[in-house]
């Protein structure tokens, strides 16, 4: 039996769920919450809160699971045209490198498979700077809380969604969203109960914005506004009295950025999956605000309710604290998951691998040595057979290459590199074959439109030298964002913006883009 600590490193407080994992599942032992100091260095306030929390735990844990705190993690959704895990691992670094504004050597990343269909894999990729991750690991290790698993705050709910803890099944083509609204950050996890997370992201916004709006409305200090919000705050039908109505109006204004990002997230998910989010499950400290679920139902046009914890875990958490304990519970469940159904995403890989795993291997060096000796013998035998087979195969390939070059060029050539250069030459029949098609250019164009940008194209003209676009979006800044994204493609040599025109109601902007197409390999071929 292992003692697992699910640790939620919130910006307002740190929460911990302690549970024992055994053959009968998780057995909760305690729930602990410690408030962080509202002022001071973030690392120091986190360290002080964790030090106090450790003193309240029922003994040292054997396994610690945390989600990345704050807003240091970037999330990307990628689609690769294969499902083989080895090919994904080999290809993903090149895909991630093209998305980073800094060197890949300075990044730590991992992925979770969101879905696989028609030979393709949809991946949720989380990327963080190594310096940020190193600082977190060193802080926790110094407190004897070195985490075995560091996961994505949205993917922390993978095990809960996959296990369907009290979540009803939804019809085909529909999905649900777990929305964790914290103090400074909101996490969104979208998927189907019983299947797991298919889309996840985090963005700034939460209870701190509601407190700020309340402070500005009543011209009171933020500390007093926060206290009033926790004791008397309400929204929608839970509002009673004129002061509460004024406060509710301030809360609506403070919540509007979160609502806007939620709508964009649901739209991006629907565009990729062709599924519609029909219900929202709320958790996080801000979810305790009375009437928030009703208010979000109105704003989002779908039903919303508080997330129910698994029955066995809810026993250890007081009812009024269950919304803010949800992530700590989800992390404890994640720590107990094993086998093929266990979520993959864990940033403790490579140079950040959990040291306890190396200690485990060291204790079994004798067994590993015998395995290694057996493997070496098999490799030697395999090498002898392989060399023999490869020699015969090489002769067959040389003969085939000779036949092809004789038929195409009129002379036999068995050197592969030289044959390729001759086939690519200016006088070769292969020189007239275009290296990039119009269909590929259109696919690259649509793929590089940022998923969070709402844009409508009413004209797209694509040929091998130029692409012309005419569309409509929300603002000139979004046009610049689209232009910047398209410039990343190597074949889009130059992207020029035409005249921008605002709509009569001022809510959208019409624009034109003229893209000069010039792929590097085509330029090289033409020069040759």
WOFEN-V600072 format. One record per residue. N is the residue number from 1. PSI is psi in whole degrees, -180 to 180 (none if undefined). NEAR is the number of other C-alpha atoms within 8 Angstrom. Layout:
BEGIN
n | psi | near
N | PSI | NEAR
N | PSI | NEAR
END
This chain:
BEGIN
n | psi | near
1 | 131 | 6
2 | 141 | 8
3 | 120 | 11
4 | 138 | 16
5 | 111 | 15
6 | 116 | 17
7 | 115 | 15
8 | 111 | 13
9 | 69 | 12
10 | 160 | 11
11 | -21 | 11
12 | -32 | 9
13 | 158 | 11
14 | 135 | 17
15 | 143 | 14
16 | 136 | 13
17 | 125 | 16
18 | 129 | 16
19 | 148 | 13
20 | 131 | 12
21 | 123 | 13
22 | -168 | 9
23 | -24 | 5
24 | 11 | 5
25 | -157 | 7
26 | 137 | 12
27 | 104 | 10
28 | 142 | 12
29 | -37 | 10
30 | 155 | 11
31 | 129 | 10
32 | 137 | 10
33 | 135 | 9
34 | 127 | 11
35 | 142 | 8
36 | 151 | 12
37 | 134 | 8
38 | -21 | 5
39 | 157 | 5
40 | 174 | 7
41 | 134 | 6
42 | -43 | 6
43 | -39 | 6
44 | -41 | 8
45 | -36 | 12
46 | -44 | 11
47 | -42 | 9
48 | -42 | 9
49 | -40 | 14
50 | -37 | 11
51 | -43 | 9
52 | -39 | 9
53 | -40 | 12
54 | -38 | 7
55 | -18 | 6
56 | -4 | 7
57 | 148 | 10
58 | 61 | 7
59 | 162 | 4
60 | 140 | 5
61 | 156 | 10
62 | -21 | 8
63 | 129 | 11
64 | 132 | 15
65 | 126 | 17
66 | 160 | 13
67 | 151 | 13
68 | 130 | 11
69 | 170 | 10
70 | -151 | 8
71 | 39 | 9
72 | -7 | 9
73 | 132 | 9
74 | 136 | 8
75 | 134 | 11
76 | 146 | 7
77 | 119 | 9
78 | 150 | 8
79 | 124 | 8
80 | 144 | 10
81 | 38 | 7
82 | 168 | 9
83 | -5 | 11
84 | 122 | 6
85 | -36 | 6
86 | -40 | 6
87 | -35 | 9
88 | -47 | 11
89 | -34 | 8
90 | -32 | 7
91 | -33 | 8
92 | -41 | 8
93 | -37 | 9
94 | -38 | 7
95 | -43 | 8
96 | -40 | 9
97 | -36 | 9
98 | -14 | 6
99 | -10 | 6
100 | 142 | 8
101 | 6 | 4
102 | 175 | 6
103 | 144 | 8
104 | -30 | 9
105 | -21 | 4
106 | 5 | 9
107 | 146 | 11
108 | 131 | 10
109 | 161 | 9
110 | 174 | 10
111 | 162 | 10
112 | 133 | 10
113 | 119 | 10
114 | -25 | 12
115 | 153 | 8
116 | 129 | 10
117 | 141 | 6
118 | 39 | 4
119 | 10 | 8
120 | 155 | 11
121 | 126 | 14
122 | 125 | 12
123 | 140 | 13
124 | 115 | 15
125 | 128 | 12
126 | 133 | 12
127 | 137 | 11
128 | 150 | 12
129 | 140 | 10
130 | -35 | 9
131 | -40 | 7
132 | -45 | 9
133 | -41 | 10
134 | -42 | 9
135 | -40 | 8
136 | -44 | 8
137 | -42 | 10
138 | -40 | 9
139 | -48 | 9
140 | -38 | 11
141 | -37 | 10
142 | -21 | 8
143 | 13 | 9
144 | 32 | 6
145 | 39 | 9
146 | 121 | 11
147 | 138 | 13
148 | -30 | 9
149 | 129 | 11
150 | 114 | 12
151 | 178 | 13
152 | 136 | 12
153 | -29 | 12
154 | -40 | 12
155 | -7 | 11
156 | -24 | 13
157 | 9 | 14
158 | -50 | 12
159 | -37 | 14
160 | -45 | 11
161 | -40 | 15
162 | -32 | 12
163 | -7 | 10
164 | 64 | 10
165 | 83 | 10
166 | 6 | 7
167 | 128 | 7
168 | 153 | 6
169 | 150 | 7
170 | 152 | 9
171 | 161 | 5
172 | 138 | 4
173 | 3 | 7
174 | 162 | 11
175 | 170 | 14
176 | 162 | 14
177 | 132 | 12
178 | 116 | 13
179 | 112 | 12
180 | 103 | 12
181 | 106 | 16
182 | -156 | 15
183 | -46 | 13
184 | -11 | 12
185 | 147 | 13
186 | 135 | 14
187 | 140 | 13
188 | 129 | 15
189 | 119 | 15
190 | 136 | 14
191 | -166 | 13
192 | 136 | 15
193 | 131 | 15
194 | -16 | 9
195 | -36 | 9
196 | -172 | 14
197 | 131 | 15
198 | -14 | 12
199 | 137 | 12
200 | 146 | 13
201 | 163 | 10
202 | 151 | 12
203 | 157 | 9
204 | 149 | 9
205 | 139 | 15
206 | -148 | 15
207 | -31 | 12
208 | -35 | 9
209 | -35 | 11
210 | -41 | 14
211 | -42 | 14
212 | -42 | 11
213 | -39 | 12
214 | -40 | 13
215 | -41 | 13
216 | -36 | 8
217 | -43 | 9
218 | 1 | 6
219 | 51 | 6
220 | 159 | 8
221 | 150 | 7
222 | -37 | 9
223 | -44 | 6
224 | -38 | 9
225 | -40 | 13
226 | -43 | 9
227 | -43 | 8
228 | -40 | 9
229 | -44 | 12
230 | -31 | 8
231 | -37 | 6
232 | -5 | 7
233 | 142 | 12
234 | 160 | 14
235 | 167 | 15
236 | -134 | 10
237 | -11 | 6
238 | -6 | 8
239 | 132 | 11
240 | 119 | 6
241 | 155 | 6
242 | -41 | 6
243 | -40 | 6
244 | -34 | 12
245 | -42 | 11
246 | -44 | 9
247 | -41 | 12
248 | -39 | 13
249 | -39 | 8
250 | -40 | 12
251 | -41 | 13
252 | -42 | 9
253 | -42 | 9
254 | -28 | 12
255 | -14 | 12
256 | -39 | 8
257 | -37 | 8
258 | -44 | 11
259 | -42 | 11
260 | -43 | 8
261 | -35 | 9
262 | -44 | 9
263 | -44 | 9
264 | -39 | 9
265 | -46 | 11
266 | -37 | 10
267 | -42 | 8
268 | -41 | 10
269 | -45 | 12
270 | -37 | 11
271 | -34 | 8
272 | -38 | 6
273 | -14 | 6
274 | 32 | 8
275 | 154 | 10
276 | 132 | 9
277 | 124 | 12
278 | -12 | 9
279 | 144 | 10
280 | 130 | 13
281 | 122 | 12
282 | 143 | 15
283 | -177 | 16
284 | 163 | 14
285 | -38 | 11
286 | -22 | 12
287 | -15 | 15
288 | -11 | 11
289 | 122 | 11
290 | 133 | 10
291 | -1 | 12
292 | -40 | 12
293 | -41 | 12
294 | -40 | 13
295 | -44 | 10
296 | -33 | 11
297 | -43 | 11
298 | -45 | 8
299 | -39 | 7
300 | -13 | 8
301 | 32 | 7
302 | 162 | 9
303 | 148 | 9
304 | 144 | 12
305 | 166 | 9
306 | 143 | 10
307 | 130 | 10
308 | 131 | 7
309 | 156 | 11
310 | 141 | 8
311 | -42 | 7
312 | -28 | 8
313 | -30 | 12
314 | -21 | 11
315 | -28 | 8
316 | -6 | 9
317 | 126 | 11
318 | 146 | 8
319 | -41 | 6
320 | -15 | 6
321 | -1 | 8
322 | -38 | 11
323 | -43 | 14
324 | -13 | 13
325 | -3 | 13
326 | -44 | 12
327 | -39 | 13
328 | -41 | 13
329 | -45 | 12
330 | -38 | 13
331 | -38 | 17
332 | -41 | 16
333 | -38 | 12
334 | -40 | 13
335 | -29 | 12
336 | -15 | 10
337 | 139 | 10
338 | 163 | 6
339 | -160 | 5
340 | -25 | 4
341 | -8 | 6
342 | 137 | 9
343 | 146 | 9
344 | -39 | 6
345 | 119 | 10
346 | 117 | 10
347 | -4 | 11
348 | 73 | 11
349 | 163 | 8
350 | -129 | 5
351 | -16 | 5
352 | 12 | 8
353 | 145 | 8
354 | 126 | 10
355 | -31 | 6
356 | -30 | 6
357 | -36 | 8
358 | -38 | 8
359 | -38 | 8
360 | -42 | 8
361 | -37 | 8
362 | -36 | 7
363 | -13 | 6
364 | 28 | 8
365 | -35 | 8
366 | -47 | 6
367 | -40 | 7
368 | -35 | 8
369 | -43 | 8
370 | -39 | 8
371 | -41 | 8
372 | -41 | 8
373 | -44 | 8
374 | -42 | 8
375 | -38 | 8
376 | -43 | 8
377 | -44 | 8
378 | -37 | 8
379 | -40 | 8
380 | -47 | 8
381 | -42 | 8
382 | -38 | 8
383 | -41 | 8
384 | -46 | 8
385 | -42 | 8
386 | -43 | 8
387 | -39 | 8
388 | -44 | 8
389 | -41 | 8
390 | -35 | 8
391 | -45 | 8
392 | -39 | 8
393 | -36 | 8
394 | -39 | 8
395 | -41 | 8
396 | -40 | 8
397 | -40 | 8
398 | -41 | 10
399 | -40 | 9
400 | -40 | 8
401 | -38 | 12
402 | -42 | 12
403 | -43 | 9
404 | -49 | 9
405 | -33 | 13
406 | -40 | 11
407 | -39 | 8
408 | -43 | 7
409 | -13 | 8
410 | 9 | 7
411 | 149 | 8
412 | 131 | 10
413 | 122 | 11
414 | -10 | 9
415 | 119 | 7
416 | -50 | 8
417 | -43 | 6
418 | -38 | 8
419 | -41 | 11
420 | -44 | 8
421 | -39 | 8
422 | -40 | 8
423 | -28 | 11
424 | -4 | 10
425 | 165 | 11
426 | -34 | 8
427 | -2 | 5
428 | 147 | 11
429 | -27 | 7
430 | -14 | 8
431 | -24 | 12
432 | -6 | 6
433 | 122 | 5
434 | 143 | 7
435 | -23 | 6
436 | 133 | 8
437 | 164 | 8
438 | -34 | 9
439 | -41 | 6
440 | -39 | 8
441 | -42 | 10
442 | -40 | 9
443 | -42 | 8
444 | -39 | 9
445 | -50 | 9
446 | -34 | 7
447 | -31 | 7
448 | -1 | 8
449 | 123 | 10
450 | 133 | 9
451 | -23 | 6
452 | 6 | 7
453 | 123 | 9
454 | 115 | 7
455 | 145 | 8
456 | 124 | 7
457 | 128 | 9
458 | -3 | 6
459 | 126 | 8
460 | 117 | 9
461 | 122 | 7
462 | 124 | 10
463 | -174 | 7
464 | -11 | 9
465 | -15 | 7
466 | 145 | 10
467 | 128 | 13
468 | 134 | 12
469 | 143 | 11
470 | 125 | 12
471 | -172 | 12
472 | 135 | 11
473 | -174 | 13
474 | -33 | 10
475 | 169 | 9
476 | -30 | 8
477 | -38 | 6
478 | -33 | 10
479 | -44 | 10
480 | -38 | 8
481 | -41 | 9
482 | -44 | 11
483 | -46 | 11
484 | -41 | 8
485 | -39 | 11
486 | -30 | 12
487 | -18 | 11
488 | -20 | 7
489 | 132 | 8
490 | -27 | 8
491 | -11 | 8
492 | 91 | 14
493 | -40 | 11
494 | 132 | 8
495 | 114 | 12
496 | 137 | 7
497 | 139 | 9
498 | -163 | 8
499 | 135 | 6
500 | 136 | 9
501 | 126 | 7
502 | 147 | 9
503 | 166 | 9
504 | -37 | 5
505 | -3 | 5
506 | 9 | 7
507 | -7 | 9
508 | 167 | 11
509 | 129 | 14
510 | 142 | 12
511 | 162 | 13
512 | 142 | 12
513 | 136 | 12
514 | 119 | 12
515 | 123 | 12
516 | 125 | 11
517 | 125 | 12
518 | 96 | 10
519 | 139 | 11
520 | -41 | 8
521 | -30 | 7
522 | -40 | 10
523 | -41 | 9
524 | -43 | 8
525 | -41 | 11
526 | -35 | 7
527 | -36 | 5
528 | none | 6
END
